[in-house]
Amino acid sequence: MTDLETLDSADQGAIEDEDLAAIREGSLGSDAWRELRRRPLFWICITIIAVLLAMAAFPQLFTSLDPEAQDQRNGLMFPSREHWFGTDLFGRDVYANVIYGARVSIVIAFVVTTFCAIIALIFGSLAGYYGGWIDSIISRITDVWFAIPGVLGSIVMLQMFETRNIATLSLALIVFSWTTMLRLTRSAVLAVKHADYIDSARALGATDFRIIWRHILPNALTPLLVYMAIFFGVVIAAEATLTFIGVGLQKPSISWGLIISDSRARIQTHPYLLLFPGAILSMAVFAFILLGDLLRDAFDPRQR
């Protein structure tokens, strides 16, 4: 091989490597990441969520006080250097309760979001990929379930349990919250199942399971992931709402909803009992919902 041929081969290899790199860099994921990291709001959301997750996993890092320790001599103290968020009627530190309450709220949101996503992925994929009578049955069941108000259905279901804890509340929210995710998954699968690479995989003898798992779902997950981020915040708000009206968690659990519920009798005289846990709850919901909006805008080229 002459030097010129060697040079041409090397140049061709370099060009191919550059093309491959350009393809990788120009992929939807890399474009979305490039768009997200330029937005200050994205980093604000990530910071808030990281702090919330740290609070849920390691509450001892944020406070050394026992959230259940009572000192009625210091009951209903306004915020001070010793008690940043004040104390409740029984002298329990509100700040410590807010920190430890993050764990329950985050766990419920994680469990509900995960199980709803699993239901959506399984049945949404089956409905979208196979169509026909399978799609008709799944879609009609989804339509009927979608017509049931989620909060009302959860209230009725929770009334059936004598003891309401993380498991029962999560179950009620899962039962009445999976429909939107399933519809999104079904629509995403329908949008990609007739693509050329799907037909090529089918022609090469790939099984239906492999086509769905390896080719369709990875390209149909984007709308589901965006909705999951928003849904996470919605579940946190739903837990607090159900607990506040008296059908959610019960003591001795510690959650933001219980803290806010205990404060309603003293909102006018001791507003800090509602202000601080309410602000943390609102910040958490805001962070997840805004993150979902940012992800949607980043993954949709039409928004850029």
N, C-alpha and C positions, 0 to 999 in steps of 0.2 A: 504494500500500500504506500502510495506516495505521500509526501508531506502535505500536499494540497488536499488529498482525500482524507488524511487524518484530521486536518484542520476542519474540513467540511463536516466530518462526522462529529467532531467535538462541538462545533458550532450548533449542529442540529440537535445534539443531546442537550446542550445548554438551553436552546430555544424551547425544547420539549419540557425541560424542568421548569423554565420560567412560565410556560403555559399552564402546567399543572399547578404551580404555585398561585398563578393568577386565578385559576378556577377555584382553588381552595379558599383563597382570600375573598373571592367574589361570591362565595356561597351565601345563602340566606342567613345562616347562623353568624358568620363573621361580619356580614353587613349589619345585622341587628346589634351585635356586640359593639361594633364601631360606633353605631348611632347612640347606643345607651351610655357608653362611657363618657360621651361628650356632654351629657345632661346632668347638671348638678342635682336635679330632683331625684334622679336614679340613685345617686350615692347617698342622699338624705334618707330615702326609703330603705336602702340596704343597711345603713347605720342603725336606724330605728329597729328594724327587724332583727339585726344581730344582737342588739341590746336586749330585746324582748326574749329572744331564744336563750341568751345567757342568763337572764333573770329566771326563766323557767327551769333551766338545767342546773344552775348553781346559784340559788338565792342567797347562800351564805356569803357570797362575794359582795353583795349589795347591802346587807344588814346583818348585825350580830344579835338582834333582838328576836325573841320568841313571839311569833304572831298571836299565839294563844295565851300568853302570859297576861293575867289580869291584875290590875291595881286600882280598885275603885276609889281610892283616895285621890288618884290623878285622872278621874273620869272626865270626859268632855273638855279636855285641855285644848286650847287653841294652838296652832303651829308654833313651835319654839325650836331652840337649838337642840334640845334633848329629843323632841318629837317633831320631826320635820313636817309631817302632815297632821299633827295633832293626835288626840286619842278619842276613842269612842266612849259610850256610856260605861263600859266595864273597865276602862283604863287600858284597853289594848291599843298598841301602837298602830295607827292607820297606815303609815309608810311600810311597816313590816308586812301587814296584811296585803297591801297592794303588790309588794314584791312576790310574796308566796302565792298570791292569787293568779299571777301570770301563768304558772305551771298548769293549773286546771284548764284555764281558757285555751292555752296553746295546745294541750293534749287533746281536748275535745275537737278543736278545729282540725288538727292533724288527722285524727281518727276518722272524722266524718268526711273530710276531703279525700282521704285515701280510699275509703271503701266506696264512696260515690264514683270515684274515677275508675276503680276496678269494675264496678257494675257497668259503667258507661263503655269502657273499652271492650268488655266481653260481648255484651248484647248489641252495642252500637256497631261493632265490627261485623257481627253476624248479620244484622239487618242490612247494613250498607253493602256488604260483599255479595251475599247470596240473593237478596231481593225476594221477589215472589211471596209465597205464603209466610215464610219466616219473617220477612220485613213487615208484612201486613199485621201479623199477630203482635210482634214487638212494638210496632208503631201505634197500634190501637190501644194496647195496654198503657203505653207511655202517655198517649193523649188523655185517657181516662184519669190516670194518676196526676197528670199535669193540671187537671181541672180542680183538684183538691187544694185549697189554700194551705201552704206549707205550715205556717205558724198555727193556724186553727187545728190542722191535723195533728201536729205535735202536742198541742195542749190537750186534745181529747185522748191521745195515746198515753201521755204521761199521767193522766188521771187514773189510769188503770194500775199503776204501780204504787204500792204502799211506801216503798223506799226509792227515792230518786237520787241517783248518783251519776258518776261519769258514764258508766255503761248504759244505763237506761236513757239518759239524755242524748247520748251519742246515737243510740239505736233509733230514737224517735226522729232525730234530725236526718239520719241516713234514709229512713223509710220514705220521707217526704221531700227529699232534696236531690235525688239522682236524675230527675227527668231532663233537666236542661243540659247536663253533661252528655247524656246519651244522645240527645238530638244533635249536639255539636259533633260528636264522634261519628254518628251515622252520616251527617252531611259531608264531613271531611273525607270519609271513606268513599262515598259516592263520587266525590270530585276527582279522586285519583285512581280509582280501580280500573278505568279504561285507558290509562296511560300506556304508552308504547312499551316501557320497561316492564310493566305488569304482564302484558301479552308475551313479551320475550321470555320472562321467567316461567310463564305457564307453558309455552312451547318447549322449553327445555326440560319439562317434566317436574317442576317444583310442585309440591303439595299445596293444598289450600292453606293449611296452617302456616307453612313457611312463607307463602306469599303475603299473608296477612301480617305475620309477625315480623318478617325481615324487610318487606318492601312497602306495604301500605301504611302500617301504623307509624313508622318513623317519619313518614312524610305527611301524616295527618294529625300529628300530636300538637302542632303549634296552637291552633285555636283552643284546644283543651287545656294546655298549659297556661295560656293567658287567662282563661276563665277560672282555673284552679287558684291562681293568685288572688283574683277578686273574691272568689267564693270563700277562701280562707278567712278574709276579713268579715265577710257576711256571717259566717258561722260564729265568730267571736261575738258579734253584735246579737245574733239570735240567742246564744246561750245567756247573755246578760239580760235580754228582754224576757225570756221565759222564766229566768230565776227572779227577776224583779217583780213579775206579776204573781209569783208564788207557786208556779208549777215546775220550776227547774230544780236546780241543785238544792240539797238540804244540808244543814250543819250536821256533822263537824267539818264539812268541806269548806275550803277557802277559795273564793273566786271573786272576780270583779263584780259580777252580778249580785252576789250575796252582800258584798260591802255596800253597793249602791242601794240595795233593797233595805238594808238596816238604817240607811241615812234618811229615808224619806220622811220619817216622823219628826226630824229635827232640821229640815232644810232651811227654814227661816231663821232659827236661832244659831245653828252651827252649820253654815253652808259648806265649810271645808270638808265635811264628811262626804259630801257629794262631789265637790269641785275636783279634788285631786284624783280619786279613782275614776271619775267620769272623764277627766282630761287624758289619763293614761289609756283608758279604753278607746276613746275617740282617736287618739294618736295611733294606736295599733290598727284599728279598722282603716283609718286614712292611709297608713303606710302600705297595707296590702292591696287596697283598692287602687291606689295611685300606681303601685308597681304593675298591677295588671294592665292599667291603661297605657303605661309606658311600654310594656312588652308588646301590646297590640299595635301601637304606633310603630315600634321598631321592626316588627316582623311583617308589617304591611307596607310594601314599597309605595303604595298610592298615598300613604300618609307623609311621605318624605318629599 
